[in-house]
Structures are given as C-alpha cells and as structure tokens.
Amino acid sequence: MASAFAQSSGSPATNYPAKPVRVYVGFAPGGATDIVARMFAQKLSESLGRSFVVENRPGGGGIAATTLVLKSPADGYAILAISGTYTITPAITKTLPYDSLKDFAQISMVNQSPFLVVVHPALPVKVMRDLVALAKAQPGKLDYGSAGQGSNVHLSVELLANMAGIKMTHVPYKGTGQALIDLMAGQVQLTIANILSGLPYARSGRMRGLAVTGARRVKAAPEIPTVSESGVPGYEVASWNGWLAHAATPPEIIAKLNTELVKAARAPDIGERMAGDGGEPLGTTPEQFRQHLADEIARWRKVVQVAGIRVE
C-alpha cells in the first residue's frame, strides 16, 4: 500500500503520457507547420510509447487552435504546434482571446529555416544590392506578392524595405502558391518565399534567388548569400516552429516534453531531412523559447506601426 501510494503521489510526469496526446495545428494539412509537427509527434510517439496525434484546426490564422488549447485541461494532453504567425497575430489583431505569452507554457522551439528572396528572371538584378538600387531609383514601382495582408511574407518585406530605405508595392494573395505562380508569370516582380518551395523554382530558372534571409548561408544552397551580407546589413528573418501548452500545465510535464523534443531535434534523420530543405533543428529550452516569442512579438508590432499596416 505504501509503495502504491508513493507512486501515485509522485511527480505528475511519472506516468505521463498515460493516454494519447493531441497536438493541434492551426493550419491545413500539408503546410510547413503541419509537416514539422508530424515529424516531431512521430518521434515522441516512439520515445514515450504513446501516440502524439496531430489534429488540424485551421481558422483565424491559428487563433482557433490556440483558443482550443487554452480551453482544454492543463494536463499536457493538448499541445499547440505554432509557427512565426503566432508572433505576428498580436501585431495585426486588435483583440485576442488570450495573452500570447502569459496564457501558455513554452516547451521548445524545434526548428528554423530562412526564407529566400526571389525575383522574376527578367528583372535586371543579380544580387540584393542591385534590387535595393533599383527600388531606390523607382520608388513604389516594384510589386511584391505575399500570402496576404499581415502574413509572414508581407511583414518580412516591409521590414526589408524599412531597413533598406526603399518603397515597394504590396500585392496580397490568398496564399503563397498563387503569389509564386504570378511571380513566374511576371505579374509581380518579387517575393520572399519559403526556401523549401522557392529553391526548386530558382534552380530551374523560373525565378532568380538573390539571398537567404537567415543569419548564415544554408547547406542546401551555399552559393546563395544572406541578405545581410549582400545588401541590407543586419537583416534577419526566419521561419520557425515550436510547441506550447496551457500555462497551468505541471512544470514536470513541460520539462519531460522539452527533454523529448530536444532529443528528437538531435536525431540524425531529423537533421538530415531539415538540412536538405534548407533548415535546421534546434531544440531550445523553455526559457529561450519564451524570450524568442517576446522578441518577435515586439519586433512585428514595431514593423506594423512603422509601415502603417492596418490592424484588424
């Protein structure tokens, strides 16, 4: 009896997970957030012996899934897989049904990858310096496509324009796919694409890749310089993914999930797959992830304010 009592009254993480864990993604299946979530959910299913089931709950740019996790019991069985959109939403939405930092426990940022600045091949620019010079010579004449008002790409280009001292015209689409199609057709002159989708087009000659937006060049395309080294010093933007839980989730469960995510991020097959796509696994501490979220939220709020982007 005594040993049984000791076991049942131990750490909440001792028998966790005792049932399947739901990992909610606020976007449709097949996107980068969904793919990465499934990659890591599979690893945790294998290491912890319980299913980590990814469920897609699109709506409101991720707000629907976020609210669902907030309303779920704080027991570690409802996890939220997020992307950079999570830190943009507070900047472009007047009222949210949650506090992006206080209402959630940060578990780990699991990966990051840069974007790729791509232009139509007919545009007379070969490197970022050329693009900046052309935009300065023709203010507002260059059109760039994005996945929509307030999207990652929209704000990333506005940050680029602000740092480079240039002005370009935003053409919002309902998704990245249509923006890339119109770029290849010459309807817009440039965009910032996910490196996974943009690099094949650049290598085929249907677009020209000028620079990657990360802090360093990527193994998948070491010949392409960074934006910072080729025209706009200090510019750095990356796509990333991470996991959150309800803020009241027992710390021991957060620590256990963090340990498993870090272990998964260090797995050779995860590293090889991400490197081939131009990204890299991370596996941060909860504290590092929280600081990243706070920094990104502050940064995008400033970009929205400086660019005069309308807040919904």
C-alpha positions as CSV (number, residue, x, y, z in Angstrom):
1,M,0.0,0.0,0.0
2,A,2.8,2.4,1.0
3,S,4.7,1.9,-2.3
4,A,1.5,2.2,-4.3
5,F,0.7,5.5,-2.5
6,A,4.2,6.8,-3.1
7,Q,3.9,6.0,-6.8
8,S,0.5,7.7,-7.2
9,S,1.5,10.8,-5.2
10,G,4.8,11.3,-7.1
11,S,5.6,13.7,-9.9
12,P,2.8,14.4,-12.4
13,A,5.3,13.5,-15.1
14,T,5.9,10.0,-13.7
15,N,3.2,8.2,-15.7
16,Y,2.9,10.9,-18.4
17,P,1.6,10.3,-21.0
18,A,-0.9,7.7,-19.9
19,K,-3.1,8.3,-23.0
20,P,-2.8,9.8,-26.5
21,V,-1.7,13.4,-26.7
22,R,-3.3,15.8,-29.1
23,V,-1.0,18.2,-31.0
24,Y,-3.1,20.9,-32.5
25,V,-2.0,22.7,-35.7
26,G,-3.9,25.9,-36.6
27,F,-3.4,25.4,-40.3
28,A,-4.5,23.0,-43.0
29,P,-2.6,19.7,-43.6
30,G,0.4,19.8,-45.8
31,G,1.9,23.1,-44.8
32,A,5.3,23.6,-43.1
33,T,3.8,23.8,-39.6
34,D,1.8,20.6,-40.2
35,I,4.8,18.7,-41.6
36,V,7.1,19.7,-38.8
37,A,4.5,18.9,-36.1
38,R,4.0,15.4,-37.6
39,M,7.8,14.9,-37.8
40,F,8.3,15.6,-34.1
41,A,5.0,14.0,-33.0
42,Q,6.2,10.7,-34.6
43,K,9.5,10.9,-32.6
44,L,7.7,11.5,-29.3
45,S,5.2,8.6,-30.0
46,E,8.2,6.3,-30.5
47,S,10.2,7.5,-27.5
48,L,7.3,7.8,-25.0
49,G,5.3,4.8,-26.1
50,R,2.0,6.8,-26.5
51,S,0.5,8.3,-29.6
52,F,1.0,12.0,-30.2
53,V,-1.8,12.7,-32.7
54,V,-1.7,15.8,-34.9
55,E,-5.0,17.4,-35.4
56,N,-5.5,20.3,-37.9
57,R,-7.9,23.0,-36.7
58,P,-7.5,25.9,-39.2
59,G,-9.2,29.2,-38.6
60,G,-8.3,32.8,-37.8
61,G,-4.7,32.4,-38.7
62,G,-4.2,29.9,-35.9
63,I,-6.4,31.6,-33.3
64,A,-9.0,28.8,-33.4
65,A,-6.4,26.1,-32.4
66,T,-4.8,28.4,-29.9
67,T,-8.1,29.1,-28.1
68,L,-8.9,25.4,-28.2
69,V,-5.7,24.5,-26.3
70,L,-6.4,27.4,-23.8
71,K,-9.8,25.9,-23.0
72,S,-8.5,22.4,-22.6
73,P,-7.5,20.9,-19.3
74,A,-3.9,21.9,-18.3
75,D,-2.7,18.3,-18.1
76,G,-0.3,18.1,-21.0
77,Y,-2.7,16.2,-23.3
78,A,-3.5,19.2,-25.5
79,I,-0.4,20.7,-27.1
80,L,-0.2,23.6,-29.6
81,A,2.3,23.5,-32.5
82,I,3.0,27.0,-33.7
83,S,4.9,29.0,-36.3
84,G,6.0,32.5,-36.8
85,T,2.4,33.5,-37.5
86,Y,1.8,33.2,-33.7
87,T,4.0,36.2,-33.0
88,I,2.6,38.3,-35.9
89,T,-1.0,37.8,-34.8
90,P,-0.7,40.1,-31.7
91,A,0.6,42.9,-34.0
92,I,-2.2,42.7,-36.6
93,T,-5.2,41.8,-34.4
94,K,-6.7,44.4,-32.0
95,T,-8.2,41.9,-29.6
96,L,-7.2,38.4,-28.9
97,P,-9.0,35.9,-26.6
98,Y,-5.7,35.1,-25.0
99,D,-2.3,36.5,-23.9
100,S,0.3,35.1,-26.3
101,L,3.0,34.9,-23.5
102,K,1.2,34.6,-20.2
103,D,-1.5,32.1,-21.1
104,F,0.9,29.4,-22.4
105,A,3.9,27.5,-21.2
106,Q,6.7,27.5,-23.7
107,I,8.1,24.0,-24.3
108,S,10.7,24.3,-27.1
109,M,11.4,25.9,-30.5
110,V,12.1,22.9,-32.6
111,N,13.5,24.2,-35.8
112,Q,14.1,27.2,-38.0
113,S,14.8,27.9,-41.7
114,P,15.3,31.1,-43.7
115,F,13.2,32.5,-46.5
116,L,14.5,33.1,-50.0
117,V,14.3,36.4,-51.7
118,V,13.2,35.6,-55.3
119,V,12.6,37.8,-58.3
120,H,11.3,37.3,-61.8
121,P,14.2,36.3,-64.1
122,A,13.5,39.3,-66.4
123,L,14.2,41.8,-63.6
124,P,17.6,43.3,-64.2
125,V,19.1,42.4,-60.8
126,K,21.6,39.7,-59.9
127,V,22.2,40.4,-56.2
128,M,20.4,42.2,-53.3
129,R,22.4,45.3,-53.9
130,D,21.0,45.5,-57.4
131,L,17.5,45.1,-56.1
132,V,17.9,47.8,-53.5
133,A,19.4,50.2,-56.0
134,L,16.6,49.5,-58.5
135,A,13.9,50.1,-55.8
136,K,15.5,53.3,-54.8
137,A,15.6,54.5,-58.4
138,Q,11.9,53.6,-58.9
139,P,10.1,54.1,-55.6
140,G,6.8,52.1,-55.5
141,K,7.3,50.7,-59.0
142,L,8.3,47.2,-57.9
143,D,5.4,44.9,-56.9
144,Y,5.9,42.1,-54.4
145,G,3.4,39.3,-53.8
146,S,2.6,37.8,-50.4
147,A,0.2,35.2,-48.8
148,G,-2.0,38.1,-47.6
149,Q,-2.3,41.2,-45.5
150,G,-0.3,40.7,-42.3
151,S,1.3,37.5,-43.4
152,N,4.9,36.5,-42.7
153,V,6.0,37.5,-46.1
154,H,4.2,40.8,-46.0
155,L,5.8,41.9,-42.8
156,S,9.2,40.4,-43.7
157,V,9.3,42.5,-46.9
158,E,8.1,45.6,-45.1
159,L,11.0,45.1,-42.6
160,L,13.4,44.7,-45.5
161,A,12.0,47.9,-47.1
162,N,12.3,49.9,-43.9
163,M,15.9,48.7,-43.2
164,A,17.0,49.3,-46.9
165,G,15.2,52.7,-47.2
166,I,13.1,51.6,-50.2
167,K,9.4,51.5,-51.1
168,M,7.7,48.7,-52.9
169,T,4.0,48.0,-53.6
170,H,2.3,45.1,-51.8
171,V,0.1,42.7,-53.8
172,P,-1.7,40.4,-51.3
173,Y,-2.9,36.9,-52.4
174,K,-5.0,34.3,-50.7
175,G,-1.9,32.0,-50.4
176,T,1.7,31.7,-51.2
177,G,1.1,29.3,-54.1
178,Q,-0.8,31.9,-56.1
179,A,1.8,34.6,-55.4
180,L,4.6,32.3,-56.7
181,I,2.5,31.5,-59.8
182,D,2.0,35.2,-60.6
183,L,5.7,35.9,-59.9
184,M,6.7,33.3,-62.6
185,A,4.1,34.9,-64.9
186,G,5.6,38.3,-64.4
187,Q,2.5,39.8,-62.7
188,V,4.7,40.7,-59.7
189,Q,8.4,41.2,-59.6
190,L,9.5,39.6,-56.4
191,T,8.5,37.9,-53.1
192,I,10.1,36.2,-50.1
193,A,9.4,32.5,-50.4
194,N,9.8,29.6,-48.0
195,I,13.1,28.2,-49.1
196,L,11.6,24.7,-49.4
197,S,9.2,25.9,-52.1
198,G,11.3,28.7,-53.6
199,L,14.7,26.9,-54.1
200,P,13.5,24.4,-56.8
201,Y,12.0,27.3,-58.8
202,A,15.2,29.3,-58.5
203,R,17.3,26.3,-59.6
204,S,15.0,25.7,-62.6
205,G,15.4,29.2,-63.8
206,R,11.8,30.1,-63.4
207,M,12.8,32.6,-60.6
208,R,16.1,34.1,-59.6
209,G,17.2,33.5,-56.0
210,L,19.0,36.6,-54.7
211,A,19.6,35.9,-51.0
212,V,18.5,33.9,-48.0
213,T,17.1,35.8,-45.0
214,G,18.7,33.9,-42.2
215,A,21.9,34.8,-40.2
216,R,24.0,32.5,-42.3
217,R,24.0,30.6,-45.6
218,V,22.3,27.3,-45.8
219,K,23.9,23.9,-46.6
220,A,21.2,23.2,-49.2
221,A,22.4,26.3,-51.3
222,P,25.8,27.5,-50.0
223,E,26.2,29.6,-53.1
224,I,23.4,32.0,-52.2
225,P,24.5,34.8,-49.8
226,T,22.5,36.2,-47.0
227,V,20.5,39.4,-47.3
228,S,22.7,40.9,-44.5
229,E,26.0,40.2,-46.3
230,S,24.7,41.2,-49.8
231,G,22.9,44.5,-49.4
232,V,21.0,45.1,-46.2
233,P,23.3,44.6,-43.1
234,G,21.6,43.3,-40.0
235,Y,18.5,42.0,-41.8
236,E,17.5,38.6,-40.4
237,V,14.1,36.8,-40.6
238,A,13.5,33.1,-40.3
239,S,10.6,30.7,-40.4
240,W,10.3,28.6,-37.3
241,N,8.1,26.1,-35.3
242,G,7.6,25.4,-31.7
243,W,5.4,23.7,-29.1
244,L,3.3,25.3,-26.4
245,A,1.0,24.0,-23.6
246,H,-1.6,25.6,-21.3
247,A,0.2,27.9,-18.8
248,A,-1.0,25.8,-15.8
249,T,0.4,22.6,-17.1
250,P,2.6,21.0,-14.4
251,P,6.3,22.1,-14.8
252,E,7.4,18.5,-14.6
253,I,5.4,17.6,-17.7
254,I,6.8,20.7,-19.6
255,A,10.3,19.5,-18.6
256,K,9.6,16.0,-19.8
257,L,8.2,17.2,-23.2
258,N,11.2,19.6,-23.6
259,T,13.6,16.7,-23.0
260,E,12.0,14.6,-25.6
261,L,11.7,17.4,-28.2
262,V,15.4,18.3,-27.7
263,K,16.3,14.6,-28.2
264,A,14.2,14.4,-31.3
265,A,15.8,17.6,-32.7
266,R,19.2,15.9,-32.3
267,A,18.2,12.7,-34.1
268,P,20.4,12.3,-37.3
269,D,17.4,11.6,-39.5
270,I,15.7,14.9,-38.4
271,G,18.9,16.8,-39.0
272,E,19.4,15.4,-42.5
273,R,15.9,15.9,-43.6
274,M,15.8,19.6,-42.4
275,A,19.3,20.3,-43.9
276,G,18.1,19.0,-47.2
277,D,15.2,21.5,-47.1
278,G,17.5,24.4,-46.1
279,G,16.6,24.4,-42.4
280,E,18.0,23.2,-39.1
281,P,16.6,21.6,-36.0
282,L,17.0,23.5,-32.7
283,G,15.5,22.1,-29.5
284,T,15.7,25.2,-27.2
285,T,15.0,25.5,-23.5
286,P,11.5,26.8,-22.5
287,E,13.2,30.0,-21.3
288,Q,15.0,30.5,-24.7
289,F,11.7,29.9,-26.5
290,R,9.8,32.4,-24.3
291,Q,12.5,35.1,-25.0
292,H,12.3,34.4,-28.7
293,L,8.5,34.8,-28.6
294,A,8.7,38.1,-26.7
295,D,11.4,39.5,-29.0
296,E,9.4,38.5,-32.2
297,I,6.1,39.9,-30.9
298,A,7.8,43.3,-30.1
299,R,9.6,43.3,-33.5
300,W,6.5,42.7,-35.6
301,R,4.5,45.3,-33.6
302,K,7.1,47.8,-34.5
303,V,7.1,46.8,-38.2
304,V,3.3,47.1,-38.3
305,Q,3.4,50.5,-36.7
306,V,6.2,51.9,-38.9
307,A,4.7,50.5,-42.1
308,G,1.3,51.8,-41.2
309,I,-0.3,48.4,-41.7
310,R,-4.0,48.3,-40.9
311,V,-4.8,46.3,-37.8
312,E,-7.9,44.2,-38.0
